Amino acid sequence: VFLRRGFYRLEGSLRLPVGVTLRGDYDPQKPRESSVLSVVGGKGDENGAPTVSMPAGSGLVGLVFYYPEQSSSSPVAYPWTIKSTPPTDALPNENQTVSDCTIVNAWRGISIGPERSELHLIRRTRICALKTGVALDTIYDTGRLDGILVSPEVWVESGFGDSPTREVLRNCL
């Protein structure tokens, strides 16, 4: 499924179907000019449904996740931005791909596990998370991480109008 460049307001959560990739138009140097999922759902509920749930064989490629109601002066909890789904008897928790994505100002970024998981790929992904960037747990087979940047600079340099200065964000984190 392809999302053209632009802003897409996400008031709830998405559960990708098995084997489906959600792909956007992406420029890592200009996240604001990419395919942006503007996340407003889950505000204040750290344990709510993830913004995107990924079952076996699903993928996210070339997308920007941005929380327009997030505050550097008073950070607000949100659920995971991206999380693998628990395995079932019929479907394992494996082969999820997150590639060429930016998570600008999430509370929590990407979670694989804690349910049994294997064969995930996270590459060329930039994250500014105010609590947890990436969490991996109970990995039974090779998972791959390549070219991951977890830094406050991702938000500072994002180009979004409400991006904090480096000094403000350092005090927040």
N, C-alpha and C positions, 0 to 999 in steps of 0.2 A: 504494500500500500504506500503510495507516494503523497507527501504533503508538500505543496509548493511553498516557496519562500513567503513568509508572512507570520502573523500572530494568530494562535489558536487558543482560545480560552478553555481551560479544563477545570470544570467545577466539581467533577467527581473523580473516578479512577477508571483506568483502562485495563482490561485483561486481554492480552493478545491471544489469538487462537494458536493452537499448535502449528508449528511450521511457518508462521507468518512473520514477515519483517516489516516494520514501520520505518520508512525511509524519508529523509527530508533533503532539502537543498541547504548545504552547509558551508560556511566559511569560518574556520576557527579563529581567524584574526578579526572578524566582524560578526560576532554572535548575534547582534541585534538585527543584522540583515540576512539572517538565515531562517529556517523553519523553526519557529519558536512556540513551544507549548507553554503558555502562560498559566501557571498552576495557582488556583485559588482554593481548590477543594482540600479538605482535611486540616484546615487551619486550626491550631490549638490541640490537635489530637495525634500525639506522637505514635499511638498504637493503632491508629486507623488503617484502613486499606491502603496499600501502596499506590502511588500515582500510577505506576505501570507494573502489572504483574506479568511475569514471563514464564510460560510453561516450556516444555521441551521443544527444542528446535526453533524457537522464536528469536527475533532480533530487533534491535534499535540501531539505526545507522543515520548519521548526519542530522541529528536533532539537537536543539537547545532547550533546556528546561530552565524556566525563569519564574521566580516567586514574586510577583509585583507587590504583594502586601507584606513581604518580609522586611524587617527593620534592623539596621545595624546598631541602633541605639537601644532597642528593646527587642531582642530576637524572639521569634515565636516558633514553637514546636510544630512540625508537620510530620506525617508518616514518611516512610522510605520513599524516595523518588522512584527507584527501580528495585524490584525484588523478585527473585526466582520463586516459583510456586512449589508447594510441597509435592513430593511424588505420590502417585497412587498405585494400586495393584496393576493397573493397565498402562500407566504412563510414568516413566522415570523423570527425575529432575536433572536434565542434562542438555548440553549443547545450546545454551543461551549465548547470544552474541550482543555486546554493546560496543560499537565502533564509531569513531569520529563523532563523538557527542560532547556537549558542554553542559554541565550542571552549574548554574551561576551562583545561586544563593540559597541552597536547600538547607534544611535542618539536618537531614541524613541523606546521603547519596545513594550508593548501590549496596545491596545485600544479596549474597549468594549463600543459601543455607539459613538457619542451622540444620534444616532437614538434609538428609543425605543428598549430595550433589556431585556432579562430575562433568568434566569436559567443557566448562564455560570459557569464553574468550572476552576479555575486556581490553580494548586497545585504542590508542590515540584518543583518550578521553580526558577532558579537563574538568576539575571539580573544585568548587568552593562550597564546603559544607560547614555549617556552624557547630555541629555536634560530631558527626561521624562521616568520613568520606567514603570508605569502602570497608565492608565487613565480610569476611569469608569464614565459613565454619562447616565442619563435617564434609570435607572434600574427599571423596573416595578414589577418584582418578584424576589424572592431570587436568588442572585448570591453568589457563594462560592469562597473564597480565603483561601488557607491553605498551610502553609509552604513556603511562598514567601520570598526570600532573594533579596533585592535590595542594592547592595554595589559595590564600586570600586574594592573590593577584588576579585570579580568574574573575572575581566580581569587580574588583577595582578597574580592570581593563576591559570590561564587557561592553561598554558603550551605552548601557542603559542609563537613562537620565537620573535615576536615584542611586547610582553607584557611589559608595562611600569613598573617602580618601583612604590612603594607606594607613594613616595615623588613626583615624576613627575605627577602621576595621581591626587593627592590631589591638586596640583597647577592648573591642567587643570579644575577640577570641582570647 
